Structure formats: structure tokens, C-alpha cells
Amino acid sequence: DKRCGIIFGFDEKEISDSDDLKRCTAMLNLLKYNIFVKSEDDSAPLVTYIFHQKNGSELVVAANNETVFYNGKQHVLKQPEVFVNLTEGLFFGRIS
């Protein structure tokens, strides 16, 4: 089965509901960044999405307020704070 784990700070949620899985996928589509602008940010991610695929593999995408981390690379977000704030509001019931 498809699942998505979301880690937000010290909180963690396992998502398996189809509507929430669609929201997880939609959140990744919000990650707008310029592939040519690498980030030198050395702070840790605030949010991590772990998509568990049917074949057993995992897709891991993480972000903090300024940077997206994916596939061993990091890039500057075009819309700072949006991804982290929306994740917090949608999945953890808090608005910063």
C-alpha cells in the first residue's frame, strides 16, 4: 500500500488515507525552486516527507523555511516558508 510519513520537528505522522495522500503529493508540487540556484544553507530540515512506494523504495523530500533537500542536493525555495507553514496547518493542526 502507498503510505507517506511526515516528520515535523519532533512530531511524526503516518498517512495512508487516500485524500491525505493526495494532499501529500500536492504539497510536493508546491515546492518551487530554481534548479540552477544551489543553497548553502547548513540548517536542518524542518519538514520531511517520506513516500513509501509499492515496490519498497522510498522517496524522501525535506525542507526548511528557505531550502529544499532532495536526492543529495539542496536548492533555494522561491516561496520561503510556504511549504513548512502549509504542512504544519494541514497535517499537524497548527498555524504559525
C-alpha positions, 0 to 999 in steps of 0.5 A: 500500500502507498503510505507517506510519513511526515516528520515535523520537528519532533512530531511524526505522522503516518498517512495512508488515507487516500485524500491525505495522500493526495494532499501529500503529493500536492504539497510536493508540487508546491515546492518551487525552486530554481534548479540552477540556484544551489543553497548553502544553507547548513540548517536542518530540515524542518519538514520531511516527507517520506513516500513509501512506494509499492515496490519498497523504495522510498522517496524522501523530500525535506525542507526548511523555511528557505531550502529544499533537500532532495536526492543529495542536493539542496536548492533555494525555495522561491516561496520561503516558508510556504511549504513548512507553514502549509504542512504544519496547518494541514497535517499537524493542526497548527498555524504559525 
